[in-house]
Amino acid sequence: MAYDSSAYDLSLFETRSSAAPKQEVKKAPQLRQIKNPSPKKRVKPAKFLALALVIFSMMAINVGNNAMITEARARVKEQEASLADAQSRENLLDVELEELLSIQNIDAFAQEKLGLCKPEQYQVEYLTGECRTTITITGEDDGGFLGAVKGFFDRLLSVFGA
């Protein structure tokens, strides 16, 4: 590379209009020629086959997964339809059960099939719960720890009047 003094050329900064600016001569870039270009790398057939096999197996797995998902969705729709059918049957059976358990149906069944009749007013007797019976068991065996716990609760209940 040749050194020139163009950096120190002060004529470029002069303000005279008579002086014509110097034109710089640009050198054409030099091209370097490569004598032995490197050969293009070729893909070996074994690597190509291995890559193709991997891609093919990934595609096959993807297709298989999609088929399984489709089958599962079909089964879900089938089960949902079955569930809706079962729920409607349950609703019908609930209505039928309510109808069978109505007081009018029970009365009609009792009178027609069993031959029962409604009691007259003089046949009805109401019981009152005023009579209380207390049973006390005494014994020598207190039952150990469980007997003590039972005794505690018995005394507690007797305090509250139960």
Secondary structure as the mmCIF struct_conf table of DSSP 4:
data_model
#
loop_
_struct_conf.conf_type_id
_struct_conf.id
_struct_conf.beg_label_comp_id
_struct_conf.beg_label_asym_id
_struct_conf.beg_label_seq_id
_struct_conf.end_label_comp_id
_struct_conf.end_label_asym_id
_struct_conf.end_label_seq_id
HELX_RH_3T_P HELX_RH_3T_P1 SER A 6 TYR A 8
HELX_RH_3T_P HELX_RH_3T_P2 LEU A 10 PHE A 13
BEND BEND1 SER A 17 ALA A 19
HELX_LH_PP_P HELX_LH_PP_P1 ALA A 20 LEU A 31
BEND BEND2 LYS A 35 ASN A 36
HELX_LH_PP_P HELX_LH_PP_P2 PRO A 37 LYS A 44
HELX_RH_AL_P HELX_RH_AL_P1 PRO A 45 LEU A 100
TURN_TY1_P TURN_TY1_P1 LEU A 101 LEU A 101
BEND BEND3 SER A 102 SER A 102
HELX_RH_AL_P HELX_RH_AL_P2 ILE A 103 GLU A 112
TURN_TY1_P TURN_TY1_P2 LYS A 113 LYS A 113
BEND BEND4 LEU A 114 LEU A 114
HELX_LH_PP_P HELX_LH_PP_P3 LYS A 118 GLU A 120
HELX_RH_3T_P HELX_RH_3T_P3 GLN A 121 GLN A 123
BEND BEND5 GLU A 140 GLU A 140
HELX_RH_AL_P HELX_RH_AL_P3 GLY A 144 VAL A 159
TURN_TY1_P TURN_TY1_P3 PHE A 160 GLY A 161
#
